[in-house]
Amino acid sequence: MDMEFKEEAKVTCPVCGFDYVHPISVRCVPAGAAGGSITVTAHGIHRDRRDSVDGRGVVIELGFSCEGGHIFTQGFTFHKGQTFVNVDDITRLVDVEPAPITIWRN
């Protein structure tokens, strides 16, 4: 099967528009109160059994830090066959201790 790839889009900071952003976390929260969440950072994998989402569907959040000094999450929520995208949790990097570390680096 041949797949045709379109031009790649870049993730940009929603505050300053800078396109030098680093992935710092991946968080997944399945539907239901009993599931909890799984978060992956440069420090490892963390499970929080207290974490839950209201309603049905899953929440997936990708955390980023930009070289302009901001932290934000790109969120995906799934419900009844539709996937919604949002940007949330915008923070200034100087307000976070310790500073986040890039998960994957080459």
C-alpha positions as CSV (number, residue, x, y, z in Angstrom):
1,M,0.0,0.0,0.0
2,D,1.5,3.3,-1.1
3,M,0.8,6.3,1.2
4,E,1.1,9.8,0.1
5,F,2.4,12.2,2.8
6,K,1.5,15.8,2.9
7,E,3.7,18.6,4.1
8,E,4.4,18.3,7.8
9,A,2.9,20.9,10.1
10,K,4.9,22.3,13.0
11,V,3.7,22.7,16.5
12,T,4.0,26.4,17.5
13,C,3.6,28.0,20.9
14,P,0.1,29.5,21.3
15,V,1.5,32.4,23.3
16,C,4.5,33.6,21.2
17,G,4.2,31.6,18.0
18,F,7.7,30.3,18.2
19,D,8.1,26.9,16.5
20,Y,11.0,25.6,18.6
21,V,9.0,23.5,21.0
22,H,10.1,20.5,23.0
23,P,7.9,17.5,24.0
24,I,8.0,17.2,27.8
25,S,5.1,14.9,28.7
26,V,2.4,12.5,27.4
27,R,-0.7,11.9,29.6
28,C,-3.6,9.6,28.9
29,V,-6.8,9.5,31.0
30,P,-9.2,6.7,29.9
31,A,-12.9,7.2,30.6
32,G,-14.2,6.0,34.0
33,A,-13.2,6.9,37.5
34,A,-11.5,3.6,38.2
35,G,-8.9,3.9,35.4
36,G,-6.6,6.7,36.6
37,S,-4.1,8.4,34.4
38,I,-0.7,7.4,33.0
39,T,1.9,10.2,32.4
40,V,5.3,9.8,30.7
41,T,8.0,12.3,31.3
42,A,11.8,12.3,31.1
43,H,11.8,11.0,34.7
44,G,9.7,7.9,33.8
45,I,6.1,6.6,33.9
46,H,3.7,7.7,36.6
47,R,0.2,6.4,37.3
48,D,-2.3,8.4,39.3
49,R,-5.3,6.3,40.2
50,R,-7.2,9.4,41.6
51,D,-7.2,11.1,38.1
52,S,-10.4,10.7,36.0
53,V,-12.4,12.4,33.3
54,D,-16.0,13.3,33.5
55,G,-18.2,11.6,30.9
56,R,-17.2,9.1,28.3
57,G,-14.2,9.0,26.0
58,V,-10.5,9.4,26.5
59,V,-8.3,12.4,27.1
60,I,-4.7,12.5,25.7
61,E,-2.5,15.5,26.5
62,L,0.9,16.3,24.9
63,G,2.9,18.7,27.0
64,F,5.4,21.1,25.4
65,S,7.8,23.8,26.4
66,C,8.9,26.4,23.9
67,E,12.3,28.1,23.7
68,G,10.5,31.4,24.2
69,G,9.7,30.5,27.8
70,H,6.2,29.0,27.8
71,I,4.7,25.6,28.7
72,F,1.4,24.4,27.2
73,T,-0.5,21.3,26.5
74,Q,-2.1,20.1,23.3
75,G,-5.2,18.1,24.3
76,F,-7.2,15.5,22.4
77,T,-10.6,14.3,23.7
78,F,-12.6,11.5,22.0
79,H,-16.3,11.2,22.3
80,K,-18.8,9.2,20.2
81,G,-16.6,9.0,17.2
82,Q,-15.3,12.5,17.2
83,T,-11.9,13.7,18.3
84,F,-11.6,17.3,19.6
85,V,-8.4,19.3,19.8
86,N,-7.6,22.1,22.3
87,V,-4.7,24.0,23.7
88,D,-4.7,24.4,27.5
89,D,-2.6,25.0,30.6
90,I,-0.4,27.8,29.4
91,T,2.3,28.7,31.9
92,R,5.5,30.8,31.9
93,L,8.6,28.5,32.1
94,V,10.1,30.7,34.8
95,D,7.2,29.9,37.1
96,V,7.9,26.1,37.0
97,E,10.4,24.4,39.3
98,P,12.2,22.3,38.3
99,A,12.3,23.2,34.7
100,P,10.8,20.5,32.5
101,I,13.1,18.2,30.5
102,T,12.6,17.1,26.9
103,I,11.3,13.5,26.8
104,W,13.0,12.5,23.5
105,R,16.1,14.2,22.3
106,N,18.4,13.3,19.4
